[in-house]
Amino acid sequence: MLTTTDTVSLTGPLDSAALRRAAAPLTVTVDDQVRVRVDRGRHLFNALRHGDGGEERRIYGATTGFGALVGYAGRADEADQCDNTLAHLGAGQGPDLAQEITRAALLLRTWSLAQGVSGVSTEVVDRLAAMFATTFSPAVPRYGSVGASGDLIPLAYATQALRGRGHAYLDGRRIPAADALTAAGLSPLVLDGRDALALVNGTSVTSAALALARDAVRAAHRSLTALTCLLADLLGCDAGFLDADLLRAYGHAGATDAGARMRRTLAGTTPSATRPLQEPYSIRCSPQLLGAAEDALRYVDGVVAADLGGVSDNPLFFPDDEEGMPGKPGKVVHGGNFFGQPAAFAADLLASVTAQLGNLAERQLDLLVDPARNGGLPPMLATTPGAQHGLQGVQLATTAFVAEIRRAAAPAAMQSLPTNLHNQDVVPFGTQAALRSYDMAELLGLLCGSLALGLRQAVHVGARRPTAPRCGRLLDALVDAIPPVEPDRPLDADVRAAARLLVTYDLP
């Protein structure tokens, strides 16, 4: 087992930074407070199940079948009931999810179970926590979840891998799960029916993918805000489109805040006095566009925070009946806290934001490579047009990226299809929405990297040096990281390098 210094506590709140850190080994602590509440929930589950005098009470998933077969008895043996939960859910297909998503989802699942209202055993929480100190990551197929009764199929694959069944990754290598557990120094999970159902009956894959996608889009939003300022400075634009009174009159908080950030970045800039009175919308309307994206992202922030701070499971077990009936240890409530509708709506909104930010980045690069609009710089920013082609290939690729983002941006949350003998007669498709947004966010990062590469090349072929100090420092970082395009060379790695720099650079 690896030694880790990074720590996440299951006692306090969980945030997306912790989910990102779960991609690498980290220490997940299970303290006495967590153990007390998990033990209490487990004792309540046992008490409610067996009832007064030992008579067994019907509790979904513990004594019954699943989904549309809830009206039938489950299996009497606890180990058999665990298999009954998981075996039929082994119907996923497609490529494996990114390990970053899978481990983030399991950290969120562990946190949810550690709240003590799912009725699981403490050993389950302990074993899950131990996994994070290793590089173990279940192999989970992408397709199969409708995000209604939680992410049943992907979480079933994750659970089976933790039991030593199926496949898993260790140190990035895909091997049989039993071998991966042994090599990682982990013991297979031993579960009863309640444990198994609690592990799969939540939206942890959806919520984790949404949180990671939101973080990536927020990073791209920051990058594009700074790159827009650098573009305006290189071209010599007048910064009047960022006037505080102008944006305050617009009435939208996001635009006001975006404009203030851009004014700070462009502080000290000197207009060239050669630009037209009104810039193209990709510059002039950028604070309104970036501001609207900020307003939308704040809504997504709220959904992510709620998802990471809530329990998604069914049924739930609450000690001390709120009606205060004497002799009652608590209550079991069957409901729908596994229904991923909030994340579905938020992921669809995030997709729309991603598409418009992608449009902005692509249009700004198009402006930059066009000699009719870029202030007289050579076409495609080529040092010797014809003999060299500069950013021509990159510009073609950005068009493809935008087209792919647009194709993927169709809303998922309204695509409800009844399934499971109409037990799940309305479904949110949050899993598809969140995973789609995660993929789109990666393309948006590449669009930002492409624009950054273009800005770096523009100075090489004759654009002026930035006059705003903050823009100058950003350009210097790009120049240090990426050589000029002369002569032509493959630029795929340069685009990725620029994208990585933007994520790690201390943007204003």
C-alpha positions in Angstrom: 0.0 0.0 0.0 1.3 3.5 -0.9 2.1 6.1 1.7 0.0 9.3 1.1 0.1 12.7 2.6 -3.1 14.1 1.1 -6.1 13.5 3.5 -9.9 13.7 3.1 -12.1 13.4 6.1 -15.6 11.8 6.0 -16.7 13.9 8.9 -16.8 17.3 7.2 -18.3 18.5 3.9 -17.0 17.1 0.6 -16.0 19.4 -2.3 -14.9 19.0 -5.9 -11.3 19.6 -4.9 -11.4 16.4 -2.9 -13.0 14.6 -5.8 -10.1 15.7 -8.1 -7.5 14.6 -5.6 -9.1 11.1 -5.5 -7.6 10.5 -8.9 -4.3 9.8 -7.1 -3.7 7.9 -3.8 -4.9 9.8 -0.7 -5.8 9.0 2.9 -9.6 8.9 3.6 -10.1 9.1 7.4 -13.0 7.3 9.2 -13.1 8.9 12.7 -15.1 8.0 15.8 -17.9 10.4 14.8 -18.4 8.6 11.5 -18.3 5.2 13.1 -20.9 6.2 15.7 -23.4 7.4 13.2 -22.8 4.5 10.8 -23.2 2.0 13.6 -26.3 3.7 14.7 -27.8 3.5 11.3 -26.9 -0.2 11.0 -28.4 -1.0 14.3 -31.6 0.8 13.3 -31.7 -1.1 10.0 -31.4 -4.4 11.9 -34.0 -3.4 14.5 -36.5 -2.2 11.9 -36.0 -5.3 9.7 -36.6 -7.8 12.5 -39.2 -5.8 14.4 -40.7 -6.6 17.7 -40.5 -10.3 18.6 -38.1 -11.0 15.7 -40.8 -10.8 13.0 -39.2 -9.8 9.8 -40.4 -6.5 8.3 -40.4 -5.8 4.5 -37.6 -3.4 3.6 -36.8 -2.8 0.0 -33.7 -4.6 -1.2 -33.2 -6.4 2.1 -36.2 -8.8 1.9 -37.6 -8.0 -1.6 -36.7 -8.2 -5.2 -35.6 -5.0 -7.0 -37.2 -2.4 -9.2 -40.3 -3.7 -10.8 -39.9 -7.0 -8.9 -40.3 -5.4 -5.5 -43.5 -7.3 -5.0 -41.6 -10.6 -4.9 -39.5 -12.0 -2.1 -35.8 -11.7 -2.3 -33.3 -14.4 -1.3 -33.2 -15.5 2.3 -29.4 -15.8 2.6 -27.6 -12.5 3.0 -24.7 -13.4 0.6 -27.2 -14.6 -2.0 -29.2 -11.4 -1.6 -26.0 -9.4 -2.3 -25.5 -11.4 -5.5 -29.2 -10.9 -6.3 -28.6 -7.2 -6.2 -25.5 -7.1 -8.3 -25.6 -9.9 -10.8 -28.5 -8.7 -13.0 -26.9 -5.2 -13.2 -23.9 -6.5 -15.1 -25.3 -5.3 -18.4 -23.1 -2.2 -19.1 -21.4 -1.7 -22.4 -18.8 0.5 -24.0 -15.4 1.8 -23.1 -14.4 2.2 -19.5 -15.0 5.4 -17.7 -12.0 7.6 -16.9 -10.4 6.4 -13.7 -10.7 10.0 -12.5 -14.5 9.8 -12.7 -14.7 6.3 -11.2 -12.5 7.1 -8.1 -14.3 10.4 -7.6 -17.7 8.6 -7.8 -16.5 6.1 -5.2 -15.3 8.8 -2.8 -18.7 10.5 -3.1 -20.4 7.2 -2.5 -18.2 6.5 0.5 -19.1 10.0 1.9 -22.8 9.4 1.4 -22.8 6.1 3.2 -20.7 7.6 6.0 -23.6 9.9 6.9 -25.2 7.0 8.7 -28.7 7.0 7.1 -28.1 4.2 4.6 -28.0 1.3 7.2 -24.7 -0.1 5.9 -22.0 -1.7 8.1 -19.0 0.2 9.3 -16.8 -2.4 7.6 -18.1 -1.3 4.2 -17.0 2.3 4.9 -13.7 1.2 6.2 -12.9 -1.0 3.2 -13.9 1.8 0.8 -11.8 4.3 2.6 -8.8 1.9 2.5 -9.0 1.6 -1.3 -8.2 5.3 -1.8 -4.7 4.9 -0.3 -3.9 2.7 -3.4 -4.1 3.2 -7.2 -7.0 0.6 -7.4 -9.8 1.7 -9.7 -12.7 -0.4 -10.9 -13.2 -0.9 -14.6 -16.7 0.6 -15.2 -18.4 0.6 -18.6 -19.7 4.0 -19.8 -23.2 3.0 -21.0 -26.1 1.6 -19.1 -27.3 4.2 -16.6 -30.5 6.3 -16.9 -29.7 8.1 -13.6 -33.1 7.4 -12.1 -32.6 4.8 -9.4 -29.1 6.1 -9.1 -26.3 4.9 -11.3 -27.2 1.3 -10.9 -25.2 -0.4 -13.6 -21.9 1.6 -13.3 -21.9 1.4 -9.6 -22.7 -2.3 -9.7 -19.5 -2.8 -11.8 -17.5 -0.8 -9.3 -18.9 -2.8 -6.4 -18.2 -6.1 -8.1 -14.6 -5.1 -8.7 -14.3 -4.3 -5.0 -15.5 -7.8 -4.4 -12.8 -9.2 -6.7 -15.0 -9.8 -9.7 -14.7 -8.3 -13.2 -11.7 -6.0 -13.9 -9.9 -3.1 -12.3 -7.0 -0.8 -12.9 -3.9 -0.8 -10.7 -1.1 1.7 -11.5 -3.0 2.4 -14.7 -3.0 -1.2 -15.9 -6.3 -3.1 -16.6 -6.2 -6.6 -14.9 -8.6 -9.0 -13.2 -10.1 -7.3 -10.2 -9.1 -10.1 -7.8 -5.5 -9.8 -8.9 -5.6 -6.0 -8.5 -7.0 -6.3 -5.0 -4.3 -8.7 -4.0 -1.5 -6.6 -5.5 -2.9 -3.5 -3.8 -3.0 -5.2 -0.4 -6.8 -4.9 -0.2 -9.4 -7.5 0.9 -12.5 -8.2 -1.1 -15.7 -6.6 0.1 -18.1 -8.9 1.9 -21.7 -7.6 1.6 -25.2 -8.4 2.5 -28.2 -7.2 0.5 -28.5 -3.8 2.3 -24.8 -3.0 1.8 -24.9 -4.0 -1.9 -28.0 -2.0 -2.6 -26.7 1.1 -0.8 -23.5 0.9 -2.9 -25.4 1.1 -6.2 -28.6 3.0 -5.4 -27.2 6.6 -5.7 -26.2 9.2 -8.3 -22.5 9.2 -7.4 -21.2 8.7 -10.9 -23.5 11.5 -12.2 -22.7 13.9 -9.4 -18.9 13.2 -9.6 -18.8 13.6 -13.4 -20.8 16.9 -13.1 -18.5 18.3 -10.5 -15.4 17.5 -12.5 -16.9 18.9 -15.6 -17.9 22.1 -13.8 -14.4 22.5 -12.5 -13.0 22.1 -16.0 -15.4 24.6 -17.5 -14.7 27.1 -14.8 -11.0 26.8 -15.5 -11.7 27.3 -19.2 -13.9 30.3 -18.4 -11.1 31.9 -16.4 -8.6 31.1 -19.3 -10.9 32.6 -21.9 -11.5 35.7 -19.9 -7.7 36.3 -19.7 -7.1 35.4 -23.4 -9.8 37.8 -24.5 -8.0 40.5 -22.7 -4.7 39.5 -24.3 -6.3 39.5 -27.7 -7.7 42.9 -27.2 -4.3 44.2 -26.1 -2.4 42.7 -29.0 -4.8 44.2 -31.5 -4.8 47.6 -29.8 -8.5 47.6 -29.0 -10.0 50.4 -27.0 -11.2 49.0 -23.7 -14.4 51.1 -23.6 -16.5 48.0 -24.1 -15.6 47.2 -20.5 -16.7 50.5 -19.0 -18.1 50.0 -15.5 -21.1 52.3 -16.0 -21.9 50.5 -19.3 -22.0 47.1 -17.7 -23.8 48.2 -14.6 -26.5 49.6 -16.8 -26.8 46.1 -18.4 -28.1 44.9 -15.1 -26.6 41.4 -14.9 -24.3 40.6 -12.0 -22.1 38.2 -14.0 -21.4 40.8 -16.7 -20.5 43.3 -14.0 -18.1 40.9 -12.4 -16.6 39.7 -15.7 -16.0 43.3 -16.8 -14.3 44.2 -13.5 -12.0 41.2 -13.8 -11.2 42.1 -17.4 -10.5 45.8 -16.5 -8.0 44.6 -13.9 -6.3 42.4 -16.5 -6.2 45.2 -19.0 -5.1 47.9 -16.5 -2.4 50.0 -18.2 -3.3 49.1 -21.8 -2.9 51.8 -24.5 -5.2 51.7 -27.5 -3.6 51.7 -30.9 -6.1 54.2 -32.3 -6.1 52.2 -35.5 -9.0 49.9 -34.7 -12.6 50.5 -35.9 -15.0 52.4 -33.6 -16.8 49.2 -32.7 -15.1 45.9 -32.4 -16.6 42.5 -33.6 -18.9 41.0 -31.1 -16.3 38.4 -30.1 -14.5 41.2 -28.5 -17.1 43.9 -27.8 -19.7 41.6 -26.4 -17.3 39.4 -24.5 -18.1 40.7 -21.0 -21.8 40.1 -21.7 -21.1 36.6 -22.9 -18.6 35.7 -20.3 -20.9 37.3 -17.7 -23.9 35.3 -18.7 -21.7 32.1 -18.5 -20.7 33.2 -15.0 -24.3 33.6 -13.9 -25.1 30.1 -15.3 -22.1 28.6 -13.7 -23.2 29.9 -10.3 -26.4 27.9 -10.7 -24.3 24.8 -11.5 -22.1 25.6 -8.5 -25.2 25.4 -6.3 -26.4 22.0 -7.7 -22.9 20.6 -7.3 -22.6 21.8 -3.7 -26.0 20.3 -2.9 -25.2 16.9 -4.6 -21.9 16.7 -2.8 -23.5 17.5 0.5 -26.6 15.3 0.2 -27.4 11.6 0.5 -28.5 9.7 -2.6 -29.9 6.3 -1.6 -33.1 4.4 -1.0 -34.5 3.5 1.5 -33.1 5.7 4.2 -33.1 5.0 8.0 -33.7 7.8 10.5 -33.3 7.3 14.2 -35.8 8.6 16.7 -39.1 8.9 14.9 -39.9 12.5 14.5 -43.4 12.0 15.8 -41.9 10.9 19.1 -43.8 7.7 19.4 -42.6 5.8 22.5 -40.8 2.5 21.9 -40.0 3.3 18.3 -36.3 3.3 17.5 -36.7 5.3 14.3 -38.1 4.9 10.8 -37.3 3.6 7.4 -38.5 5.8 4.5 -38.8 4.6 1.0 -38.5 7.4 -1.5 -36.6 8.9 -4.5 -33.4 10.5 -3.2 -31.6 8.5 -6.0 -33.2 10.6 -8.7 -30.6 12.6 -10.5 -32.8 15.4 -12.0 -31.0 18.4 -10.5 -27.7 17.2 -11.9 -29.3 16.5 -15.2 -30.6 20.0 -15.5 -27.3 21.5 -14.3 -25.3 19.3 -16.8 -27.5 20.4 -19.7 -27.0 24.1 -18.7 -23.2 23.4 -18.4 -23.3 22.0 -21.9 -24.9 25.1 -23.2 -22.3 27.3 -21.5 -19.5 25.1 -22.8 -20.8 25.4 -26.4 -21.0 29.2 -26.3 -17.6 29.6 -24.7 -16.3 27.3 -27.4 -17.9 29.4 -30.0 -16.2 32.5 -28.6 -12.8 30.9 -28.5 -13.1 29.6 -32.1 -14.4 33.0 -33.4 -11.6 34.8 -31.7 -9.0 32.6 -33.3 -10.7 33.0 -36.6 -10.4 36.8 -36.2 -6.8 36.5 -35.3 -5.8 34.5 -38.3 -7.8 36.6 -40.8 -5.7 39.5 -42.3 -8.8 41.4 -43.1 -9.6 41.8 -39.4 -6.4 41.2 -37.5 -4.7 44.5 -38.1 -2.6 43.5 -41.0 -1.0 40.3 -39.6 -0.2 37.6 -42.2 -2.9 35.1 -43.1 -3.0 32.1 -40.7 -0.2 33.9 -38.8 2.3 32.2 -41.2 5.8 33.7 -41.3 5.9 33.2 -45.1 2.4 32.5 -46.4 2.3 29.7 -48.9 5.7 28.4 -48.0 4.5 28.2 -44.4 1.0 27.6 -43.1 1.2 28.7 -39.5 -2.0 28.1 -37.6 -4.0 26.8 -40.5 -4.2 23.2 -39.2 -5.0 24.3 -35.7 -7.8 26.6 -37.0 -9.3 23.6 -38.9 -9.2 21.5 -35.8 -10.9 24.2 -33.7 -13.8 24.1 -36.2 -14.0 20.4 -35.7 -14.0 20.8 -31.9 -16.8 23.3 -32.0 -18.8 21.1 -34.3 -18.4 18.2 -31.9 -19.4 20.3 -28.9 -22.5 21.6 -30.7 -23.5 18.0 -31.7 -23.2 16.9 -28.1 -25.0 19.9 -26.5 -28.5 18.6 -27.1 -30.3 18.5 -23.8 -30.5 15.1 -22.1 -32.8 15.9 -19.2 -35.9 16.1 -21.4 -35.3 12.7 -23.1 -37.2 10.6 -20.6 -38.0 7.1 -21.6 -40.0 4.7 -19.4 -38.2 1.5 -18.4 -38.2 -1.4 -15.9 -41.9 -2.3 -16.5 -42.8 1.3 -15.9 -41.4 1.2 -12.4 -39.0 3.9 -13.7 -41.7 5.6 -15.8 -39.9 9.0 -15.8 -36.1 9.2 -15.8 -33.7 12.2 -15.8 -30.7 10.8 -17.9 -28.4 12.8 -15.6 -25.6 10.3 -16.1 -25.5 10.9 -19.9 -25.8 14.6 -19.4 -22.9 14.7 -16.9 -20.6 12.4 -18.8 -21.3 14.3 -22.0 -20.5 17.6 -20.2 -17.2 16.1 -19.0 -16.2 15.2 -22.5 -17.2 18.6 -23.8 -15.2 20.4 -21.2 -12.0 18.6 -22.4 -12.6 20.0 -25.9 -13.2 23.4 -24.5 -9.8 23.3 -22.8 -8.3 22.4 -26.2 -10.0 25.4 -27.8 -8.5 27.7 -25.2 -5.1 26.1 -25.8 -5.5 26.7 -29.5 -6.4 30.4 -29.0 -3.4 30.8 -26.6 -1.1 29.3 -29.3 -2.5 31.7 -31.8 -1.9 34.7 -29.5 1.7 33.5 -28.9 2.3 33.2 -32.7 0.7 36.6 -33.4 3.4 38.4 -31.6 6.0 36.4 -33.4 4.6 37.5 -36.8 4.3 41.2 -36.0 1.6 41.9 -33.4 2.5 44.5 -30.9 3.8 43.6 -27.4 1.0 43.8 -24.8 0.8 47.2 -23.1 -1.0 45.9 -20.0 1.5 44.4 -17.5 -0.8 41.4 -16.6 -1.3 40.6 -20.3 2.5 40.9 -20.8 3.1 38.4 -18.1 0.6 35.9 -19.6 2.2 36.3 -23.0 5.7 35.7 -21.5 4.5 32.5 -19.9 3.2 31.3 -23.3 6.4 32.3 -25.1 8.5 30.4 -22.5 6.4 27.3 -22.9 5.9 27.2 -26.6 8.4 28.0 -29.4 7.2 30.1 -32.4 5.8 28.2 -35.4 8.7 28.6 -37.8 9.0 26.5 -39.7 5.7 24.5 -39.8 5.5 21.5 -37.4 2.8 19.4 -35.9 1.1 21.5 -33.3 -1.1 19.0 -31.4 1.3 18.8 -28.5 1.7 22.6 -28.4 -2.1 23.0 -28.1 -2.1 20.6 -25.2 0.8 22.3 -23.6 -0.9 25.7 -23.8 -4.1 24.2 -22.4 -2.2 22.8 -19.4 -0.3 26.1 -18.8 -3.6 28.0 -18.7 -5.0 25.6 -16.0 -1.9 26.0 -13.8 -1.1 29.7 -14.5 -2.1 32.2 -11.9 -4.6 34.0 -14.0 -5.9 37.4 -12.9 
